[in-house]
Amino acid sequence: MKSILIIDDEIEICESIKMILEYEDYHVEFATNPSEGLDKIRSSKYEVILLDINMPELNGFEVLQKVTNDDIDINVIMISAHSSVENAVKATKLGAFDFIEKPIDRDKLLITVRNAVNQNELKKENKELKNSIEDENIIIGESESLKRVLETAKRVAVTESRILITGENGTGKELIAKEIHKFSKRKDKPFIEVNCAAIPNELIESELFGHEKGAFTGAANKRIGKFELAHGGTLFLDEIGDMSLNAQAKVLKAIEEGKIERVGGTETIDVDVRLISATNKDLQKEILEGNFREDLFHRLNVIPLNIPPLRERKNDIELLINHFNKRISRKYNFTEKKFSKEAVELLKDQKWSGNVRELKNIIERILIMLPDEQIDKSGIVKLIPTSNGSDSEIFDISNSFQEFKEKAEKMFIQKQLELNEWNISKTAEVLGIQRSHLYGKMKKYNIEKG
């Protein structure tokens, strides 16, 4: 039920409005004294305030100013028997949502309150979405190697220099690129990302530079490329080591001239972008092998940034575990779980070839697969890719793909049986297979209740 507060020195007005709003299922309180009203605002949560302008002690404008000064995020509707353009303008300048004249029209009141409540809900949703996005993009870690990277990133962010971010898969190159954009002079302009490895060679030029209608088979409409979309902002070329040589030549030209042409077009288009690139490849080696242009490398590599792998900053692992525990638990509406010291140490001892991304996925697996609130070493030992002294290393590089699949399937079936207390019918239902099929799998993998 949405809560409304009325502040008006005339009790008859308060009771009249209260009756109208309560009939529409609002929870309504009122105060006939401005100071009492301010106390209520500061101690309770309301969606909307209906505030009279002409009151003794403090007028409505003064109350509204105090609400604004206290940074209380609430929609305020001003009400007054003395309507004037001057009052309406003043109320709007002070941050009021709307203005209603006395005597109050019932329909006008309900529509205005409904709109104020809806806008308040939208503001809450936007705030939650923004917090969720910021939470997704936050960089976790206190190791000296990561701090040095972040310090350099912030130092070069305010410049226009091109930056080349290197590091293994999953280290957070994209997050560093976003961090640089956030602290740059272009922060209010677009941040456009292109994953060069995910786009076929024959389409990469169209993706980057756009194309005109009919430029090639399938080009039914004109397309605006990423360079144009990033105009004034930042263009992040992820996995640039996978870009074709033809596309590299055009990127080099765009850097040198600040101009592009769409595929199939003749018009020259000015583009102003700040380029940040990233790769997990050794571009010097790629140059020697003829896969990457040396002149492009030197233009991209004005400021080199290397992200250390997770195995070199093990002290950050516990911080990351706690962060992912909170984030994933919130995502799935789980009760946040507690990792024992031994469980944390086991996770810190892993190689983490997939770095932070791999750790996040493993924490999600653990939180989903283990129902207990306390996560112990014994519970996670079979859920992680490699475990020192364990026989569950299903990701051993000596395995063939078939061996890997069989080990993974055995481990998954055994875990489901344990979660379902070895109830064959229930486990088969969860797995979406027949009981006879499950019995066959158990026999094949020699799965027995311990």
Sequence and secondary structure as in RCSB ss.txt:
>XXXX:A:sequence
MKSILIIDDEIEICESIKMILEYEDYHVEFATNPSEGLDKIRSSKYEVILLDINMPELNGFEVLQKVTNDDIDIN
VIMISAHSSVENAVKATKLGAFDFIEKPIDRDKLLITVRNAVNQNELKKENKELKNSIEDENIIIGESESLKRVL
ETAKRVAVTESRILITGENGTGKELIAKEIHKFSKRKDKPFIEVNCAAIPNELIESELFGHEKGAFTGAANKRIG
KFELAHGGTLFLDEIGDMSLNAQAKVLKAIEEGKIERVGGTETIDVDVRLISATNKDLQKEILEGNFREDLFHRL
NVIPLNIPPLRERKNDIELLINHFNKRISRKYNFTEKKFSKEAVELLKDQKWSGNVRELKNIIERILIMLPDEQI
DKSGIVKLIPTSNGSDSEIFDISNSFQEFKEKAEKMFIQKQLELNEWNISKTAEVLGIQRSHLYGKMKKYNIEKG
>XXXX:A:secstr
  EEEEE S HHHHHHHHHHHHHTT EEEEESSHHHHHHHHHHS  SEEEEES  SSS HHHHHHHHHHTT   E
EEEEESS  HHHHHHHHHTT SEEEESS  HHHHHHHHHHHHHHHHHHHHHHHHHHHHHHHH      HHHHHHH
HHHHHHHTS   EEEE  TTS HHHHHHHHHHTSTTTTS EEEEEGGGS HHHHHHHHH B TTSSTT  S B  
HHHHTTTSEEEEETGGGS HHHHHHHHHHHHHSEE  BT    EE   EEEEEESS HHHHHHTTSS HHHHHHH
TTEEEE   GGG GGGHHHHHHHHHHHHHHHHT    EE HHHHHHHHTS  TTHHHHHHHHHHHHHHH  SSEE
 HHHHTTTSS  TT S  TT TTS HHHHHHHHHHHHHHHHHHHTTT HHHHHHHHTS HHHHHHHHHHTT    
